[in-house]
Amino acid sequence: MDLRLAAYAVCIEDGRVLLVRHIPPEGEPNWTLPGGRVEHAEDPFDAVIREVAEETGLETVVERLLGVDSRVVPAAERRLPSRPELQNVGVFYRVRVTGGRLRRLRPEPNGETAEPVFAPTPGVARIGRSSLVDIGLALAETLPATGHVAPVPVGGLVRH
């Protein structure tokens, strides 16, 4: 089993949530939260700030830890068919924009993010998106004391 530690930003302003378009090398693009892999010896707190800046051009500060989500992506559902199942451990933070300018990025050849937007939160249910979006929004809305929400079903408009 592969293991991935990642940090994700939930930035909600004026009824809109910050999303980025994930463009995989193969398969359908979808919307996701800004964030990504925590680098070797990097604190997830620092990683989320770095990832938001890289993916959106915005400067942010962390307002609070929302929670941690752990889910297993079966090998058959991974984008890389030769890889074993993946356990993704995501640390979700509520962030606030302090500066910078939302900018469109060029997708990278290995499948990265582009097109940062603030999307109306009610409309998110009608777009193709990563399950990370639903997890982050649920954590921000409910602020569970345990920092954990129920698993999000994958299928239809929701992907791993």
C-alpha positions as CSV (number, residue, x, y, z in Angstrom):
1,M,0.0,0.0,0.0
2,D,1.2,3.5,-0.9
3,L,0.8,6.3,1.7
4,R,0.4,10.0,0.9
5,L,0.3,12.8,3.5
6,A,-1.3,16.0,2.1
7,A,-2.5,19.3,3.4
8,Y,-5.6,21.0,1.9
9,A,-7.0,24.6,2.2
10,V,-10.7,25.4,2.7
11,C,-11.1,29.1,1.9
12,I,-14.7,30.3,1.9
13,E,-15.4,34.0,1.3
14,D,-18.7,35.6,0.6
15,G,-20.5,32.3,0.0
16,R,-17.8,31.1,-2.4
17,V,-15.1,28.5,-2.0
18,L,-11.7,28.5,-3.6
19,L,-11.2,25.7,-6.0
20,V,-8.6,24.7,-8.5
21,R,-9.0,22.5,-11.7
22,H,-7.1,19.3,-11.5
23,I,-5.9,18.2,-14.9
24,P,-4.6,14.6,-14.8
25,P,-2.3,13.3,-17.6
26,E,-5.1,10.8,-18.4
27,G,-8.8,10.9,-17.5
28,E,-11.3,13.7,-16.8
29,P,-10.3,17.0,-15.2
30,N,-12.2,17.8,-12.0
31,W,-12.3,20.5,-9.4
32,T,-10.5,20.1,-6.1
33,L,-9.3,22.1,-3.1
34,P,-5.9,23.8,-3.3
35,G,-3.3,21.7,-1.5
36,G,-1.1,18.7,-2.0
37,R,1.7,16.5,-0.8
38,V,3.6,17.4,2.3
39,E,7.3,17.4,1.4
40,H,10.0,15.6,3.3
41,A,10.4,17.2,6.8
42,E,7.8,19.8,6.0
43,D,5.0,20.7,8.5
44,P,1.5,20.3,7.0
45,F,0.7,23.8,8.4
46,D,3.5,25.2,6.2
47,A,2.7,22.9,3.2
48,V,-0.9,24.2,2.9
49,I,0.3,27.8,2.7
50,R,2.9,26.9,0.1
51,E,0.5,24.9,-2.0
52,V,-2.1,27.6,-2.0
53,A,0.5,30.1,-3.2
54,E,1.8,27.8,-5.9
55,E,-1.6,26.8,-7.2
56,T,-3.5,30.1,-7.0
57,G,-1.1,33.0,-6.6
58,L,-2.8,33.9,-3.3
59,E,-1.1,34.6,0.0
60,T,-3.0,33.0,3.0
61,V,-2.9,32.5,6.7
62,V,-4.2,29.4,8.5
63,E,-7.1,30.3,10.8
64,R,-7.7,26.9,12.2
65,L,-7.3,23.1,11.8
66,L,-10.5,21.7,10.5
67,G,-9.7,18.0,10.7
68,V,-7.9,15.0,9.3
69,D,-9.3,12.5,6.8
70,S,-7.9,9.1,5.9
71,R,-9.3,7.2,3.0
72,V,-8.0,4.3,0.9
73,V,-8.2,4.5,-2.9
74,P,-8.4,0.9,-4.2
75,A,-5.7,0.0,-6.7
76,A,-8.3,-0.5,-9.5
77,E,-9.5,3.1,-9.0
78,R,-6.0,4.8,-9.1
79,R,-5.0,6.8,-12.1
80,L,-1.7,4.8,-12.2
81,P,-3.0,1.2,-12.9
82,S,0.3,-0.5,-11.9
83,R,0.3,1.0,-8.4
84,P,-1.1,-0.7,-5.2
85,E,-4.0,0.8,-3.2
86,L,-3.3,4.3,-1.8
87,Q,-4.0,5.5,1.7
88,N,-4.4,9.3,1.5
89,V,-4.2,11.1,4.8
90,G,-5.4,14.7,4.4
91,V,-5.0,17.5,6.9
92,F,-7.6,20.2,6.3
93,Y,-7.1,23.8,7.3
94,R,-9.4,26.8,7.2
95,V,-7.4,29.6,5.5
96,R,-8.0,33.3,4.8
97,V,-6.6,35.3,1.9
98,T,-4.2,38.1,3.0
99,G,-2.8,39.1,-0.4
100,G,-1.7,38.1,-3.8
101,R,-3.8,37.9,-7.0
102,L,-5.8,35.0,-8.2
103,R,-4.0,33.9,-11.4
104,R,-4.4,31.3,-14.0
105,L,-1.6,28.7,-14.1
106,R,-0.6,26.5,-17.0
107,P,-1.1,22.8,-16.4
108,E,2.0,20.8,-16.0
109,P,2.7,17.7,-18.1
110,N,2.5,15.3,-15.1
111,G,-1.1,16.4,-14.2
112,E,-1.3,19.3,-12.0
113,T,-3.7,22.1,-11.1
114,A,-4.8,25.2,-13.0
115,E,-7.7,27.6,-13.2
116,P,-8.1,28.8,-9.7
117,V,-11.6,30.2,-9.1
118,F,-13.9,31.2,-6.3
119,A,-17.0,29.1,-7.0
120,P,-20.4,29.7,-5.4
121,T,-20.7,27.1,-2.6
122,P,-24.2,26.0,-3.5
123,G,-23.2,25.2,-7.0
124,V,-20.4,22.9,-6.0
125,A,-22.8,19.9,-5.9
126,R,-23.4,20.3,-9.7
127,I,-19.7,20.1,-10.8
128,G,-17.3,17.2,-11.3
129,R,-15.1,17.3,-8.2
130,S,-12.8,15.4,-6.0
131,S,-14.2,13.9,-2.8
132,L,-11.7,16.3,-1.0
133,V,-14.1,19.2,-1.8
134,D,-17.0,17.6,0.0
135,I,-14.8,16.6,2.9
136,G,-13.4,20.1,3.3
137,L,-16.8,21.8,3.0
138,A,-18.4,19.3,5.6
139,L,-15.5,20.0,8.0
140,A,-15.9,23.8,7.6
141,E,-19.7,23.6,8.0
142,T,-19.9,21.3,11.0
143,L,-16.6,21.9,12.8
144,P,-16.8,18.4,14.4
145,A,-15.1,18.2,17.8
146,T,-13.4,15.0,16.6
147,G,-12.1,16.6,13.4
148,H,-13.6,13.7,11.5
149,V,-16.6,13.5,9.0
150,A,-18.3,10.4,7.6
151,P,-16.8,8.9,4.4
152,V,-17.9,10.6,1.2
153,P,-19.2,8.2,-1.4
154,V,-17.3,8.3,-4.7
155,G,-19.2,8.1,-8.0
156,G,-21.2,10.3,-10.3
157,L,-19.7,13.8,-10.1
158,V,-17.4,12.9,-7.1
159,R,-14.0,11.2,-7.8
160,H,-11.0,10.2,-5.7
